[in-house]
Amino acid sequence: MKRELIERFKKAKLYCFSPGRLAKDRDPVSIVEEELKGGADVIQLREKHKPKKEIIEIGFQIKALTQKYDALFIVNDDLDIALILDADGLHLGQDDIPIEYARAFMKDRLIGISTHSLDQARDAIRRGADYIGFGPIFETNTKEKKEKTVGLDSLRELSSFCPIPYVAIGGIGLENIRSIIDCGCRRVAIISDIINAPDIEERCRRIKQILCQGQSLRP
């Protein structure tokens, strides 16, 4: 099962999220379905400000949608919720539980790690991450904890040595996505540019089309 999940992730190009507070008065599950209709390959359940009971309820609905649209389902931060929902993977931040402890429970599922420097990326690779998120590439207001931008040069360097799938994240949108591609990366995670778009499905479709153009993905 693990090999199959890794192969599916390698083919992924557009990594999207449940909306969290960006949903405002909209239904988060409906937003995710728009992302999936537009071509999202991965959905991360990311609802940091909701009670766990509510996150689990939303999570089951989103998981069903990812199965319907043949997308990967990842849970952010919470190992217990990932296990309850039988998610395809768990995504950990630098301040979350160490991957070594999570691996004992996730076993044949994916574990991704957020990295904010080349040194952190190398450390995540060494410790056995199945994929890494790398960023923020550009300035972003999505996260409450501000990380220093890593920039395009670091993304270009990462592409030269990273043996596992990596996802560029942070301030990426339709207007600057070609600069990401120019660095050799065709796998992006996008939050606000998609969730705040007037037509979420169409925004995903346009971004996915750009990512699908040209050469095949690197690791």
JOFEN-V153080 format. One line per field, one symbol per residue. phi: phi as a letter, one per 30 degrees, with the letter a starting at -180 (. if undefined). psi: psi as a letter, one per 20 degrees, with the letter a starting at -180 (. if undefined). burial: + if it has 9 or more other ideal C-beta (glycine too) atoms within 8 Angstrom, else -. A space follows every 50 residues. Layout:
# JOFEN-V153080
phi = ???
psi = ???
burial = ???
This chain:
# JOFEN-V153080
phi = .ddddddddeddbcccbddhdddhccddddddddddddjecbbcdbbdcc deedddddedddedddddchcdcccdicdddedddhddabcccdcddded ddddcdhccdbcbdbbaddddddddddjddabcblddbdbcdcdddcddd iddddddeddbddcebbdbjidaedbdddddddjcbbbcbcddddcddbd eddddddddddddidddde
psi = gggggghhhhiqhoorqqiciihdjqohhhghhggghijphppponmhjq qhghggghghghghghhgjlqqoqppgogghhggilrhrppqrhjaqqhh hhhhhhekrqpqppqjrhghghghghikqhrqppapgrqqjgqhopqpqh rhghghggiiipirpqppqojpahhjhhhghijjpkoqppfhhghjqhng ghgggggggghiqbrrqa.
burial = -+--++-+++-+++++++++-++----++-+++++++++++++++-+--- -+-+++-++++++-++--+-+++++++++-+++-+-++++++------+- -++--+--++++++++-+-++-+++-+-++++++++++-+------+-++ -+-++++++--+-+++++++++++-++--++-+++++++++++++-+--+ ++++++++-++--------
